[in-house]
């Protein structure tokens, strides 16, 4: 058992740490609230976009789009979303682990045929450790989600896909479900799977049928569908960016809450230890006094 001074210093140290973790929890909670508000404000637009596309897909119209072309994969792009800072539990570690598994699947293509677009400082550092070269710096997007930046990145990916510089694009990110649940997700971005778009619209309650006659379409339904797909793809990337950002703040809030609770428990244990040591010291002093008076 340590001396009274050592225990007292330890208690003060843990209290200082508790103040830091508690403050970080409040900051992360405020950022999470803002992120949730952004997602809620974005949902009506996304749902309406999916509804329009789904209604037209339910017709017998034929269309051609380079974004739906499925071809053998010789070159792949992986867009990975993480945070710029740590102290958010296993948020970044899980993303890096999933990235490693994905790269292992594509290792037969060769490193030069695997393009990694890291959104966030942590995954950018992990990319370098794995021996790959990052395709640009996107740390600003991870810190403050921007539709303009997401639109530009989506345009770049679509251009490379259309020009057949890449044959597939995959996304790795955390889907924000609730404060306590962030689902690590890996999904195909290009070529676009229209059946998944329809399924998403149906689960959101917007996959209605029979409304295509409400629209007057020129020059044709097929052309409109082809023109809508780039907008859907751009919106998808922005949605994933918002999802990842909200998940990061939720993970950090929970991590800091856990750290604060652990600090409280440790302070209680150390306080008990301090009181025991102090009581023992007082008892020993009393015994010395009594023993001295009996001599």
WOQUI-V144106 format. One record per residue. N is the residue number from 1. PHI is phi in whole degrees, -180 to 180 (999 if undefined). PSI is psi in radians with two decimals (NA if undefined). OMEGA is omega in whole degrees, 0 to 359 (* if undefined). Layout:
((N,PHI,PSI,OMEGA) (N,PHI,PSI,OMEGA))
This chain:
((1,999,2.25,183) (2,-71,2.91,179) (3,-68,2.87,180) (4,-59,-0.70,181) (5,-66,-0.72,179) (6,-64,-0.75,180) (7,-66,-0.72,180) (8,-63,-0.74,178) (9,-63,-0.67,179) (10,-65,-0.72,179) (11,-61,-0.79,180) (12,-64,-0.66,179) (13,-65,-0.78,180) (14,-66,-0.64,178) (15,-63,-0.69,178) (16,-64,-0.73,178) (17,-64,-0.68,179) (18,-62,-0.68,178) (19,-62,-0.70,180) (20,-67,-0.86,182) (21,-65,-0.62,179) (22,-67,-0.71,178) (23,-66,-0.73,180) (24,-65,-0.60,178) (25,-65,-0.75,180) (26,-66,-0.69,178) (27,-65,-0.81,180) (28,-63,-0.64,180) (29,-66,-0.70,178) (30,-66,-0.73,178) (31,-65,-0.64,178) (32,-63,-0.73,180) (33,-60,-0.74,179) (34,-65,-0.71,180) (35,-64,-0.71,178) (36,-64,-0.66,179) (37,-64,-0.71,179) (38,-63,-0.70,179) (39,-65,-0.76,180) (40,-64,-0.65,179) (41,-72,-0.47,182) (42,-83,-0.49,187) (43,-58,-0.78,181) (44,-57,-0.71,179) (45,-65,-0.80,181) (46,-64,-0.74,180) (47,-64,-0.71,180) (48,-68,-0.68,178) (49,-62,-0.79,179) (50,-66,-0.62,180) (51,-65,-0.78,180) (52,-62,-0.82,181) (53,-63,-0.75,182) (54,-65,-0.70,179) (55,-61,-0.72,180) (56,-73,-0.58,178) (57,-67,-0.41,181) (58,-77,-0.16,178) (59,-83,3.12,179) (60,-92,0.22,183) (61,-67,2.50,175) (62,-105,2.56,180) (63,-152,2.82,177) (64,-126,2.37,178) (65,-147,2.32,178) (66,-68,-0.27,183) (67,-81,-0.14,178) (68,-105,0.04,184) (69,-73,2.12,177) (70,-99,2.19,181) (71,-141,2.85,179) (72,-57,2.44,185) (73,-89,1.99,173) (74,-114,-0.34,179) (75,-146,2.28,186) (76,-129,2.59,175) (77,-117,2.38,180) (78,-123,2.10,178) (79,-102,2.06,187) (80,-118,2.34,184) (81,-112,2.18,176) (82,-138,-2.88,177) (83,-108,2.97,177) (84,-88,-0.39,183) (85,-127,2.93,182) (86,-98,-2.63,181) (87,60,0.69,177) (88,-133,0.70,177) (89,67,-2.43,183) (90,-93,0.28,184) (91,-55,-0.96,183) (92,-74,-0.65,181) (93,-61,-0.70,180) (94,-66,-0.68,179) (95,-65,-0.80,180) (96,-63,-0.68,179) (97,-64,-0.78,179) (98,-65,-0.64,177) (99,-62,-0.76,179) (100,-60,-0.73,178) (101,-64,-0.69,180) (102,-67,-0.76,179) (103,-64,-0.58,178) (104,-64,-0.66,180) (105,-66,-0.59,184) (106,-101,0.16,186) (107,-62,-0.41,179) (108,-67,-0.34,179) (109,-75,-0.41,184) (110,95,2.56,183) (111,-60,-0.58,183) (112,-69,-0.27,180) (113,-106,0.21,176) (114,-119,1.93,183) (115,-101,2.19,182) (116,-112,2.18,176) (117,-108,1.72,184) (118,-87,2.10,176) (119,-100,1.66,182) (120,126,2.52,185) (121,-64,-0.70,185) (122,-65,-0.76,180) (123,-75,-0.46,175) (124,-66,-0.72,177) (125,-66,-0.70,180) (126,-65,-0.63,179) (127,-61,-0.75,179) (128,-65,-0.71,179) (129,-64,-0.57,180) (130,-79,-0.09,177) (131,90,0.32,180) (132,-110,2.76,178) (133,-102,2.24,180) (134,-71,2.51,178) (135,-94,1.13,179) (136,107,2.94,179) (137,-113,2.08,183) (138,-125,0.57,182) (139,-64,-0.59,179) (140,-62,-0.61,179) (141,-66,-0.63,181) (142,-70,-0.61,182) (143,-75,-0.85,181) (144,-133,1.71,181) (145,-56,2.25,181) (146,-129,2.27,179) (147,-67,-0.63,181) (148,-61,-0.81,180) (149,-67,-0.70,178) (150,-64,-0.70,178) (151,-62,-0.73,180) (152,-66,-0.74,179) (153,-66,-0.73,178) (154,-61,-0.72,178) (155,-63,-0.68,178) (156,-64,-0.79,180) (157,-64,-0.73,179) (158,-65,-0.69,179) (159,-64,-0.77,180) (160,-66,-0.60,179) (161,-69,-0.78,180) (162,-64,-0.68,180) (163,-80,0.05,178) (164,62,0.49,171) (165,-76,-0.47,173) (166,-134,2.66,183) (167,-109,-0.23,179) (168,-156,2.55,175) (169,-126,2.26,178) (170,-120,2.64,178) (171,-117,2.42,174) (172,-127,2.07,185) (173,-160,2.99,174) (174,-99,2.21,175) (175,-89,2.17,181) (176,-80,1.99,178) (177,-103,-0.78,178) (178,-161,3.13,180) (179,-57,-0.67,184) (180,-100,0.05,183) (181,-138,1.96,173) (182,-123,2.02,189) (183,-93,2.06,177) (184,-69,2.15,188) (185,-126,2.42,172) (186,-128,2.13,183) (187,-145,2.81,181) (188,-85,2.27,181) (189,-98,-0.80,176) (190,-135,2.39,359) (191,-69,2.60,183) (192,-73,2.35,178) (193,-98,1.82,185) (194,-67,-0.44,178) (195,-65,-0.59,178) (196,-70,-0.62,177) (197,-63,-0.76,178) (198,-65,-0.71,180) (199,-65,-0.69,178) (200,-64,-0.78,179) (201,-62,-0.67,180) (202,-66,-0.75,181) (203,-69,-0.46,178) (204,-84,-0.04,179) (205,82,0.21,182) (206,-112,0.07,181) (207,-84,1.08,183) (208,-88,2.74,180) (209,-119,2.72,174) (210,89,0.14,181) (211,-104,0.05,183) (212,-65,-0.40,179) (213,-74,-0.16,177) (214,-76,-0.18,184) (215,-110,2.46,170) (216,-103,2.03,191) (217,-112,2.25,173) (218,-137,2.45,2) (219,-80,-0.45,180) (220,-162,2.81,178) (221,-63,-0.72,180) (222,-60,-0.73,179) (223,-67,-0.67,179) (224,-65,-0.74,178) (225,-60,-0.78,180) (226,-61,-0.64,180) (227,-76,-0.46,181) (228,-76,-0.52,186) (229,-58,-0.77,177) (230,-60,-0.63,178) (231,-67,-0.71,178) (232,-63,-0.74,180) (233,-67,-0.72,178) (234,-65,-0.76,180) (235,-65,-0.62,179) (236,-62,-0.78,181) (237,-65,-0.69,178) (238,-67,-0.66,178) (239,-62,-0.77,178) (240,-63,-0.69,178) (241,-62,-0.77,178) (242,-65,-0.71,178) (243,-58,-0.85,182) (244,-64,-0.73,180) (245,-64,-0.78,178) (246,-65,-0.69,179) (247,-64,-0.68,179) (248,-61,-0.83,182) (249,-67,-0.61,177) (250,-66,-0.76,179) (251,-64,-0.69,180) (252,-69,-0.68,178) (253,-59,-0.81,180) (254,-66,-0.70,181) (255,-64,-0.75,180) (256,-71,-0.56,175) (257,-65,-0.75,178) (258,-64,-0.75,179) (259,-63,-0.69,179) (260,-66,-0.75,178) (261,-63,-0.74,178) (262,-64,-0.67,178) (263,-65,-0.70,178) (264,-62,-0.75,179) (265,-64,-0.72,180) (266,-66,-0.68,178) (267,-63,-0.72,178) (268,-62,-0.78,180) (269,-65,-0.74,180) (270,-68,-0.62,178) (271,-64,-0.72,176) (272,-62,-0.75,178) (273,-63,-0.71,180) (274,-65,-0.77,180) (275,-65,-0.68,178) (276,-64,-0.78,180) (277,-64,-0.72,180) (278,-67,-0.73,179) (279,-65,-0.70,179) (280,-65,-0.71,179) (281,-64,-0.73,179) (282,-65,-0.73,179) (283,-62,-0.74,179) (284,-63,-0.67,179) (285,-65,-0.73,178) (286,-63,-0.71,180) (287,-64,-0.66,179) (288,-66,-0.70,179) (289,-65,-0.78,180) (290,-65,-0.75,179) (291,-63,-0.65,180) (292,-69,-0.59,181) (293,-76,-0.34,181) (294,-85,-0.19,182) (295,-76,NA,*))
